[in-house]
Amino acid sequence: QVQLVESGGGLVQAGDSLRLSCTASGRTLSRYNMVWFRQAPGKEREFVAIISWNGGMTDYADSVMDRFTIYRDNAKQTVDLQMTNLKPEDTAVYYCGADRFPDAPLDRAANRYNFWGQGTQVTVSS
């Protein structure tokens, strides 16, 4: 089985920064695209960022473009999300996920990914 553990969330004020981290265990995910999604209460899970298996390609939701940066370290089996200039609308539980297929093209669809972690809460006050 694969385990993903997200960490780094917290309570911050608008304009602050946070760095989220996802640590994978149980299987090597170096050939799999990795993503961050988020979900606020009563709302659908939404795409935030994706990074290709080799780290060479990234993509972001328009709402976080130029504010968030996704990183991965395949040796450490980690995927980080650096968030800057946080806004109240960023408040959500953040989940990392792994692509269901190796060496696959980038895709924003949630059903492409396995979300095995419990997420980490990010709360941004105004």
Secondary structure, DSSP 4 states (H G I P E B T S, - for coil): --EEEEE--EEEETT--EEEEEEEESS--TTS-EEEEEE-TTS--EEEEEE-TTS--EEE-TTTTTTEEEEEETTTTEEEEEE-S--GGG-EEEEEEEESSTTPPP---GGGEE--S--EEEEEE-
